[in-house]
Amino acid sequence: MQIIKVDNLKKHYDYYQKDLGLKNSLKNIIGRKKLKKEAVNEISFSIEAGEIVGFIGPNGAGKTTTLKMLSGILFPTSGTASVGGFTPWERKKAFKMGFSIVMGQKTQLNWDLPAIETFNLNKCIYEVEDAVFKKTVGELIELLGVESLMKTQVRRLSLGERMKMELIAALVHRPKIIFLDEPTIGLDFASQKTIREFVRHYNEETGATILLTSHYMNDIESLCKRAIVINEGHLIYDGSLAGIANGSSLPMEDAIQKLYDKPRESDSE
C-alpha cells in the first residue's frame, strides 16, 4: 500500500540580487533584480508502507525542502502530495498525530531542562495515555541506553546524547511515518552506529515508513534497499540502492557522483 505519494511537486523561491556598495544599495531602493530559485522541480515518487528509503543528494539539492513540504511546514508552488492519506500542507490534526520529523540541525528539546520534560510535553500535545507513554518511553530509553541521562539538562549532553533524546521525543506518539533529515550529522562513529541500529529496530518492530536523508553512505547502505536521488531540484534516480552502481565496481559514493555529473535530458536538448 502506498503511504506516501508525490506528483509533480514543485517549490520555487523568489529572491533579490544586490551588488556590493552604497551606490548599489541606493539603486535597490528604486528597483531590485528579482531572481528565482528552483528548490524542487516537479518531482514524483511513491513509497510503500514499511519501507526505509534513502533520500540522497548534494547540499542544496532540495532534500530538506521536500521533507518540509511532506511534513506540511512549507506550501508547494505546485503539484500534489499525499502522506498517510492526507494533504500535508492542510495540517489536519489526524495528519499531525501520525508522523514525525527529526532534523539533525534543529532541536525540539528545551535547552535548560532535562529531556524528560519535553517527552512529557509531547505526551500532552499528542494526547498519549499515561500507561502507553510510560511503556513507550521506557522502551525507547532502554534501547538507546540513556537511562542515566534523564535528569541531566539538555545543554550538558553531548551531541550524540542529544540526538538520542531527539529521537525519543519524536517517537513518543508512535508515528507510522518518520522523516529523518541528517540524524547522524556530526556524530562520532559509535553514536552513528547506535542511531542506525535503533532506526532499523524501530522499523522492524512497528512497521513505520521512514524517509532518510544523510550524507553518510554507511547510514544509507545499512538501512535502505531503495534510494531516491535528487540534484538541483530534479529527481535523477529512483530504484534499488544496488542499481546505482549499474553493475560497476565503483564505490557507492563515486557511483552517486556519476549520477550527479550526468547531464539531464532537458539540459542536452
N, C-alpha and C positions, 0 to 999 in steps of 0.2 A: 504494500500500500504506500502510495506517495504521500509523505507527510510535509515535504517542502517542495513547492513548485514555483519556478520563476520564469516569466515570459517577457522577453524584450525589455528588461529592466534597465532604466537609464537614469543617471544623475549628472547634471551639468551645473557648474557654478559660474556665476559672473564675477569678475574681479577687475580691478583697475591698475593700470601701469603708471608708475611715476618715476621720472628720471631724477638724478641727484641734484641738489642745489635749491636755493631760494627762488631763483628765476622760474624753475620748473614747478615749484610749489605754487607760485602765483598763477602760472598757466593752468594748473589743475583746478583752480577756483573757477576759471571761465569754462573749461571743458576738459574732461578726462577721457583717456583712451580706454575703452571698455573691451575686455578680453573674455574668452570663455574657456573654462577648464572642463574637459570631458572626463570626469572621475570614473564613471561607469557607463559603458556604451552598449546598450541593447544586448545584455547577456541573458541566456536562457539555460536552465538546467532543472533537474528534479532529483530528489533524494528520498530513498525508501526508509520507512520506519526501522529503527535499529541500526542503521549504517553509521560508521565513523568515516567521514570523508575529509581528506586533506584539501584545504583551500590555499593554493600556492601562488606566489607572485612576488616580484621585487618591491621595494619600498615605493609607494606612490602608485601601485598598480590598480588600486580600487578595492582591495580586500576589506578593509575596515569600513569603508563607505557602504559596501554591500551588506555587511553584517549589521550595520546601523539601520539600514532600510528594512532588513528582515526582522529586526527586533522592534521596529516602529519608532526608532529615535529620529530618523530622517524620513521626509516625504520624497518619493522619486519624482524626477522630471516627467517621466512617462513609463509605461509598462505596468505589469501586474505581478503580484506575488501572493502565494497562499502558504501560510505556516500553521500547521495543525488545523487547517480548515478555516483560518481567519486571515483577513487582510491586515497585515501588521500595523500599518500607519493609522488604522481606525482605533487602535489602542483599546479594544474592548477588554473588560475585566477578565473574562474567561481566557482570553489570549494571554494576558499578562501573568495569569496564575499558572500557565502551563509551560513557560520557557524561562531560560536564564541566560545571561551573557556575562562572561568573565573576560575582562580586558587587562592584559599584563601590565599596562602602563597607567591604569586607572585603579582607584580603590573605592570600595563602598564602606570600608571599616572606619570607625571613629578613632582617630589617631591617639586620643588621650585616654581611651577606655580599653579594657580587655575585650578581645574579640567576642566573647560570650555575650556581651551587651548587644552587639549587632545581630548575633544569632537570635536573641530574644526579640529584638525589634522586628526582624524579618518574620519571626513566628507570628507576630501580631498582624503585620502587613498582609501576609499570605493566609491568615486565618487557619493556622495549623493547630490541631488539637494537642493538648498538653502531652498525652501519652505518646502520640505519634512523633511529636517534636523531640521528646526525651529519647525515644528509641532511635530516631534518625540521626540526631546529632551525636548520640553516644557511639553509634556505629562508625560515623564519619571520623570522629575524633580518634577512635581506636585504629581505624585503617590508616590514618595519616600520622599516627604516633605523636599527637600533640597534647596528650593528657596533662603534662606538667606545665603547659603554657596558658592554661585557661584563665589564670588570674593575672597574667602579665599584660601591661599596657602594649598596645599595638606598636607604638613608637619604639619600644625596646626589643622588638622582634627582628630577626634577620629577614632579608628579602625572601628567602626560601620559606621561612616560617610564616611570613605574612601571606604568601601566595597559597599556602595550605589553608589558612584561615579564610581567604577569599573564596576558595572552592567550597568550603563548608557553608559559608554564608549564602552562596549562590544555590546550594542544593538542599537547603532547609525544607523547602516545599516539594522536594522530589520531582523536579521538572522532567518532562518527557522529551524536551528539545533543548539542547545546550549549544550555545555559540562560544567557542574558546578562541580568543584573539591573543596570540602570543603568550600563552600561560606560563611558559618556561623562560621568558626573556630575562637575561641577566643572572640566571640561577647557576649554581655550580653543578657538576656532573651528577653527584649523588641526589641532589634535590630534583633535578630534571628526571632522573630515573624513577624517583618516588612518585612524582606527579604523573608520569606516563603509566606506571603500574596501577595507580589509583583510577585514572580515567578508563583504562581497559576493564578493571574490575567493576566499576560503576556501570559501564555499558553492558557487561555480561549479566550483572545482577538485575538491572532494572529495564534493559532493552531500550534505553534512551538513545535518541538520534543526536549525533554530535557532528558539528561542522567546525573543523580545527584549522586555524592559521598558525604557521610557525616558519621561521627561517632556519630552524634546526632540523635537518633532514632525519636525524635519529627519532625525533617526535613523529614525523610523518611515516617513516618506514616501519616504526614499531607498532603504530596504531591503525594505519589506514591501508586498505586494499585498493581503494579508489582515490583518484586525485582530480580536482578541478583546477586548472592553471589559468590565471588571468594576467594580462600585461597591458599597460596603458589603457585600462578600462575595458579591454576586449577579452572575451573568453577564447583561449587558443588551444585548450585541450580538455577533454572530459573523458576519462576512461580508467583502466586499471593502472595502478602505480607502475607495475612491471612494463606496461606498454609504452611508457615514456621513453625508455631506452631503445625501444623498437628493435630488440634483438642484438643491439651492440653491447660491447663490453665496457662502455663508458661508465664512470661513477655517476650516481644519480644526480649529483649537483651539476656535473658537466652536461648530462643529457637534458636537464631542465634549462640550463643556459642556452643550449642549442635551440630549444623551443622559443626562448625569449628573442634570440637573434634572427629567427626565421621570419622573413617578410610576410606580412599578411597579404591575402589576395587583393584586397582593396588598395593596398599600397603599391602593388605591382601593376595595376591596371592603368 
